[in-house]
């Protein structure tokens, strides 16, 4: 029996998803395929894969699929210690794959999984209260609250199908309308009220923007960009700096590296993890150092 379990969304659209479906016959000889049936299903499939003895579990999809698979592995004792995570990037943005240098081309990404080279990276988490009660949700790449989580709530999915990642840009402009969200960041005796708090385990945020320039997935720290006020002039200046990979020089942003922190609000601001709003603030953040084993290309080091 193959040692690899692939969890994938059979309804995924796009060229990469079509290429994946064309390769299903050949992959079946090398891995067990488990299709999802709806949102959240990948968590249960990942937990089941570990319990059945699979020691490589592959998330075939976007950043949301990766997040669900990782959270599924945390459900069982030993899941993180014994399982290697593989990624086949089939989503619209695939920020985590970009961070680790995993190519979008299917054959090359599949080759990385077969080679089996692993990197142990930090695994951050957020504790918050959702509609179902107290919740701990792990994440691997990005999180945030404020203007970015408001923008996610404004993304029009029909527009996303037509123009892809640009739909998020359009929603970002719409999120600038008043009244602006207010979020309080608290860590190590520091307290800052902000309109946007961007959090990363890696450098890339909101697509392929190197927002958190100094982030390292293996340093035991989360990188945070706290933006007290976002005006149109500041936004365009920030975009210019991002284009030049110099966002860390933005004078209107406070950049921090922390092991834990807390976000609060009085405005009902949502918390977003990996590009999905998961529940309202408050939330407390921490991380497990080098707890997640990921299959990566040669040359990627930590």
C-alpha positions in Angstrom: 0.0 0.0 0.0 1.4 3.5 -0.9 2.6 5.6 2.1 1.4 8.8 0.5 -2.2 10.2 1.0 -3.3 13.1 -1.2 -6.2 15.2 0.0 -7.7 17.3 -2.8 -10.7 19.3 -3.9 -12.3 17.5 -6.9 -14.3 20.6 -7.9 -11.2 22.9 -8.0 -11.0 25.0 -11.2 -8.1 26.3 -13.2 -5.3 24.9 -15.4 -3.3 23.4 -12.5 -6.4 21.6 -11.2 -7.2 20.2 -14.7 -3.6 19.0 -15.0 -3.9 17.3 -11.7 -7.1 15.5 -12.7 -5.4 14.3 -15.9 -2.7 12.7 -13.9 -5.0 10.9 -11.4 -4.6 7.5 -13.1 -0.8 7.5 -12.8 -0.8 9.0 -9.3 -3.2 6.2 -8.1 -0.3 3.8 -8.4 1.9 5.9 -6.1 -0.6 7.4 -3.6 -4.1 7.0 -2.1 -6.4 9.8 -3.2 -9.0 11.3 -0.8 -11.4 13.9 -2.3 -13.0 16.5 -0.1 -16.7 17.0 -0.1 -17.0 20.5 1.4 -15.4 23.2 3.5 -13.6 21.7 6.6 -13.6 18.2 5.2 -9.8 18.1 4.7 -9.3 18.3 8.5 -11.0 15.0 9.1 -9.4 13.4 6.1 -5.9 14.4 7.3 -6.6 13.1 10.9 -7.9 9.8 9.4 -4.9 9.5 7.1 -2.5 9.6 10.1 -4.6 7.1 12.1 -4.5 4.7 9.1 -0.7 4.8 9.0 0.1 7.3 6.2 3.3 9.2 6.9 3.2 11.6 4.0 0.0 13.6 3.7 -0.3 16.0 0.7 -2.5 19.0 0.5 -3.5 19.4 -3.2 -5.2 22.8 -3.4 -4.7 26.4 -2.2 -3.7 27.9 1.1 -7.0 27.0 2.7 -6.6 23.3 1.9 -3.1 23.4 3.4 -4.5 25.0 6.6 -7.2 22.4 6.9 -4.7 19.5 6.5 -2.3 20.9 9.0 -5.1 21.4 11.6 -6.2 17.8 10.9 -2.7 16.5 11.7 -2.7 18.3 15.1 -5.9 16.4 16.2 -4.0 13.2 17.0 -1.0 12.9 19.3 2.1 12.2 17.2 0.5 13.6 14.0 3.0 16.4 13.7 6.0 14.3 14.8 5.4 11.4 12.4 3.8 12.9 9.3 5.5 14.9 6.5 3.4 17.5 4.8 3.5 17.8 1.0 2.0 20.5 -1.1 0.6 20.5 -4.7 -0.3 24.1 -5.3 -3.6 24.2 -7.2 -5.2 27.3 -5.7 -5.5 30.9 -6.9 -2.7 32.4 -4.9 -0.7 29.6 -3.1 1.3 31.9 -0.8 2.8 29.1 1.3 4.1 27.2 -1.8 5.6 30.5 -3.0 7.3 31.0 0.4 9.0 27.5 0.2 9.9 27.6 -3.5 7.4 24.9 -4.4 6.7 25.3 -8.1 3.3 25.7 -9.6 4.0 23.1 -12.3 2.5 19.8 -11.2 5.3 17.4 -12.3 8.0 19.4 -10.5 5.9 19.8 -7.3 5.1 16.0 -7.4 8.9 15.3 -7.8 9.6 17.2 -4.6 7.1 15.1 -2.7 8.7 11.9 -4.1 12.2 13.0 -3.2 11.2 13.4 0.5 13.5 16.2 1.6 12.0 17.8 4.8 12.3 21.1 6.5 11.0 21.6 10.1 9.2 25.0 10.3 7.5 26.9 13.1 3.8 26.3 13.6 1.9 29.4 14.9 -1.6 29.2 16.4 -4.4 31.5 17.4 -6.7 31.0 20.4 -10.1 32.6 20.0 -13.8 32.0 20.6 -15.9 31.1 17.5 -19.6 30.4 17.1 -18.9 26.8 18.4 -16.9 27.9 21.5 -13.2 28.2 22.4 -11.1 27.3 19.4 -7.4 26.9 18.7 -6.5 27.2 15.0 -3.1 26.5 13.6 -1.7 28.4 10.6 1.4 28.2 8.5 1.9 31.4 6.5 -0.2 34.5 7.3 -2.9 36.0 9.6 -4.3 39.4 10.2 -7.1 41.6 11.5 -8.5 45.0 10.5 -8.5 46.2 7.0 -7.3 42.9 5.5 -10.0 40.8 7.3 -12.6 43.4 6.2 -11.4 43.1 2.6 -11.8 39.3 2.7 -15.4 39.7 3.7 -15.9 42.0 0.7 -14.4 39.7 -1.9 -17.0 38.9 -4.6 -16.4 35.3 -5.6 -17.9 35.7 -9.1 -15.3 38.4 -9.7 -12.6 36.2 -8.3 -13.4 33.5 -10.9 -13.0 36.1 -13.6 -9.9 38.1 -12.5 -8.3 35.8 -9.9 -6.1 37.5 -7.3 -7.1 41.0 -8.6 -10.4 40.5 -6.9 -8.6 40.8 -3.5 -7.1 44.1 -4.6 -10.5 45.5 -5.6 -11.9 44.3 -2.2 -9.0 46.0 -0.5 -9.9 49.4 -2.0 -13.6 48.9 -0.9 -12.4 48.1 2.6 -10.9 51.6 2.9 -14.3 53.2 3.2 -15.1 54.6 6.7 -15.7 53.7 9.4 -12.3 52.0 9.7 -11.7 49.0 12.0 -9.8 49.5 15.2 -7.6 46.7 16.6 -5.3 46.8 19.7 -2.0 44.9 19.5 -0.5 44.0 22.8 2.9 42.3 23.4 5.8 42.6 25.8 4.5 45.8 27.4 3.7 47.3 24.0 0.2 48.5 23.1 -0.7 50.0 19.7 -4.1 50.8 18.3 -4.2 50.1 14.6 -6.4 49.9 11.5 -4.5 46.9 10.2 -2.3 44.2 11.8 -0.5 41.9 9.4 1.0 38.8 10.8 3.4 36.3 9.1 5.3 33.1 9.7 6.9 33.8 6.3 7.7 36.9 4.2 4.8 36.9 1.8 1.4 38.3 2.5 -1.8 38.7 0.5 -0.3 37.0 -2.6 3.3 37.5 -3.6 4.0 40.7 -1.7 7.1 40.5 0.6 5.4 42.5 3.4 7.3 40.9 6.3 10.8 41.2 4.8 12.7 39.7 7.8 10.4 36.7 8.5 12.0 33.3 8.9 9.8 30.2 9.3 12.4 28.5 11.5 13.4 31.3 14.0 10.7 30.7 16.6 9.2 34.2 16.1 6.2 35.7 14.4 6.7 38.8 12.3 4.0 41.6 12.8 3.4 44.8 10.8 1.2 47.1 12.9 -0.3 50.0 10.8 -2.0 52.6 13.0 -3.5 54.6 10.2 -4.1 53.8 6.5 -4.7 56.8 4.2 -4.8 56.8 0.5 -1.3 58.5 0.2 0.1 56.1 2.7 -1.4 53.1 0.8 0.1 54.1 -2.5 3.4 54.8 -0.8 3.3 51.3 0.8 2.5 49.7 -2.6 5.5 51.5 -4.1 7.7 50.2 -1.4 6.3 46.7 -1.7 7.0 46.8 -5.5 10.6 47.6 -4.6 10.8 45.0 -1.8 11.4 47.8 0.7 8.2 47.8 2.8 10.2 47.5 6.0 11.2 51.2 5.4 7.6 52.4 5.6 7.6 55.1 8.3 3.9 54.6 9.0 4.4 50.9 10.0 5.8 49.4 13.2 7.6 46.1 12.5 7.9 43.6 15.4 9.2 40.1 16.0 7.4 38.3 18.9 6.8 34.9 20.3 3.3 35.7 21.5 0.8 38.6 21.5 -2.9 39.5 21.8 -5.3 41.3 19.5 -8.5 42.9 20.9 -11.2 45.2 19.5 -14.5 46.8 20.4 -15.7 46.9 16.8 -16.4 43.3 16.1 -13.3 42.9 13.9 -12.8 39.5 12.4 -9.6 37.5 12.6 -8.3 36.0 9.3 -6.0 33.0 9.0 -4.6 32.0 5.6 -7.0 34.3 3.8 -10.2 33.1 5.5 -12.1 34.9 8.3 -12.5 32.4 11.1 -14.1 34.4 13.9 -14.1 37.7 15.9 -11.4 39.1 18.1 -10.1 38.9 20.8 -7.4 36.4 19.9 -4.2 35.2 21.6 -1.2 34.1 19.4 1.6 31.7 20.1 3.7 29.1 18.2 5.3 25.7 18.4 8.9 26.0 17.3 9.9 23.8 14.3 6.9 21.6 14.9 5.8 21.0 11.2 7.8 18.9 8.8 7.3 20.0 5.2 8.6 18.5 2.0 10.6 21.2 0.2 12.9 21.6 -2.9 16.6 21.3 -2.7 18.3 24.5 -1.7 15.5 25.6 0.8 17.0 25.8 4.2 16.1 27.0 7.6 
